[in-house]
Amino acid sequence: MNPETILVAAITAGFAFLGVYISNRKQAALVAYRLEKMEEKVDKHNNVVERMYRLEEQVKNLKNELDDLRRS
């Protein structure tokens, strides 16, 4: 093998590595962004679930009060 071939192969490998590295960084940033957005959606969903639980308890209490008033 002559030195020119080795040099060209090394340069090509270097650029290939650089391309893969940049691509992976962009992909990782995109995954992190999507994960952050998904966490926000899950937090909103959990908030709704908690609110619904409280509402169900209030409705239950109101029904009990209504039943008590009807008995009186």
Secondary structure as UniProt FT lines:
FT   HELIX           3..71
//
